[in-house]
Amino acid sequence: MALRFIGIDPSTDTGDSPTVWIDEDAREFVIQGWRAGEGLREQVTATPAPNHKAGVPDHEDVIRVPLRMAGVLRKACDVADGLG
């Protein structure tokens, strides 16, 4: 797995905040964020989405990433677009 660091929460001062990488081999975004509590997991389960089964499968999770990281996520998308 070749991870490419993209960026970290711009308001961090400790280095242990939400972070974004791209796994170039698997061609996936890798996002470290805050674990969602049961309340948010229940909301995700209850919120309809097209072509999406209800619930969060055991092999998946819901994470939270602050909106102030929109620029970091855009940068990750630009890098992903460049991978072809």
Backbone hydrogen bonds in HBPLUS format (Angstrom, degrees):
<---DONOR---> <-ACCEPTOR-->    atom                        ^
c    i                          cat <-CA-CA->   ^        H-A-AA   ^      H-
h    n   atom  resd res      DA  || num        DHA   H-A  angle D-A-AA Bond
n    s   type  num  typ     dist DA aas  dist angle  dist       angle   num
A0024-GLU N   A0002-ALA O   2.97 MM  22  5.57 158.0  2.02 159.1 152.1     1
A0004-ARG N   A0022-ILE O   2.75 MM  18  5.14 153.6  1.82 144.5 153.8     2
A0022-ILE N   A0004-ARG O   2.92 MM  18  5.14 143.7  2.05 133.4 145.0     3
A0006-ILE N   A0020-VAL O   2.90 MM  14  5.48 157.2  1.95 152.1 149.2     4
A0007-GLY N   A0020-VAL O   3.29 MM  13  5.46 158.3  2.34 141.6 143.2     5
A0020-VAL N   A0007-GLY O   2.85 MM  13  5.46 160.3  1.89 166.0 168.3     6
A0009-ASP N   A0018-PRO O   2.88 MM   9  5.48 147.2  1.99 169.5 166.9     7
A0012-THR N   A0009-ASP O   3.04 MM   3  5.58 164.5  2.06 125.8 126.7     8
A0019-THR N   A0032-GLN O   3.03 MM  13  5.06 139.6  2.19 124.1 136.0     9
A0032-GLN N   A0019-THR O   2.86 MM  13  5.06 170.3  1.86 154.7 158.0    10
A0021-TRP N   A0030-VAL O   2.84 MM   9  5.03 159.0  1.89 154.4 159.6    11
A0030-VAL N   A0021-TRP O   2.97 MM   9  5.03 170.4  1.97 136.8 134.9    12
A0023-ASP N   A0028-GLU O   2.80 MM   5  5.21 167.3  1.82 162.3 165.5    13
A0027-ARG N   A0023-ASP O   2.72 MM   4  5.46 123.4  2.04 139.6 155.8    14
A0028-GLU N   A0023-ASP O   3.17 MM   5  5.21 149.5  2.26 133.4 142.0    15
A0034-TRP N   A0064-ARG O   3.02 MM  30  5.01 149.9  2.11 149.0 146.4    16
A0064-ARG N   A0034-TRP O   2.80 MM  30  5.01 148.9  1.89 141.7 151.9    17
A0036-ALA N   A0062-VAL O   3.21 MM  26  5.63 148.0  2.32 157.8 148.5    18
A0041-ARG N   A0037-GLY O   3.06 MM   4  6.37 165.6  2.08 156.3 160.9    19
A0042-GLU N   A0038-GLU O   2.84 MM   4  6.01 156.7  1.90 152.3 158.1    20
A0043-GLN N   A0039-GLY O   3.05 MM   4  6.32 149.0  2.15 139.3 147.8    21
A0044-VAL N   A0040-LEU O   2.87 MM   4  6.16 160.2  1.91 156.0 160.9    22
A0045-THR N   A0041-ARG O   2.98 MM   4  6.20 156.2  2.04 145.2 151.9    23
A0046-ALA N   A0042-GLU O   2.92 MM   4  6.12 145.8  2.04 142.5 152.0    24
A0047-THR N   A0043-GLN O   2.89 MM   4  5.94 124.3  2.20 145.5 158.8    25
A0060-GLU N   A0057-PRO O   2.96 MM   3  5.37 164.5  1.98 120.2 122.7    26
A0069-MET N   A0066-PRO O   2.94 MM   3  5.75 162.8  1.97 122.7 127.1    27
A0070-ALA N   A0067-LEU O   2.94 MM   3  5.51 152.4  2.01 128.4 127.3    28
A0072-VAL N   A0069-MET O   2.98 MM   3  5.16 119.9  2.35 102.6 117.8    29
A0073-LEU N   A0069-MET O   2.96 MM   4  6.31 160.0  2.00 159.7 165.7    30
A0074-ARG N   A0070-ALA O   2.84 MM   4  6.09 151.7  1.92 148.8 157.2    31
A0075-LYS N   A0071-GLY O   2.96 MM   4  6.16 155.1  2.02 141.3 148.0    32
A0076-ALA N   A0072-VAL O   2.94 MM   4  6.25 152.8  2.01 145.3 152.8    33
A0077-CYS N   A0073-LEU O   2.93 MM   4  6.23 152.3  2.01 144.6 152.0    34
A0078-ASP N   A0074-ARG O   2.88 MM   4  6.22 154.1  1.95 150.7 158.0    35
A0079-VAL N   A0075-LYS O   2.92 MM   4  6.22 157.9  1.97 151.1 156.7    36
A0080-ALA N   A0076-ALA O   2.87 MM   4  6.10 161.0  1.91 148.6 154.3    37
A0081-ASP N   A0077-CYS O   2.86 MM   4  6.08 156.8  1.92 148.6 154.7    38
A0082-GLY N   A0078-ASP O   3.10 MM   4  6.34 144.9  2.23 140.4 149.4    39
A0082-GLY N   A0079-VAL O   3.05 MM   3  5.09 121.4  2.41  95.7 110.7    40
A0083-LEU N   A0080-ALA O   3.04 MM   3  5.22 148.8  2.14 103.5 113.0    41
A0084-GLY N   A0081-ASP O   3.29 MM   3  5.77 162.7  2.32 109.3 114.5    42
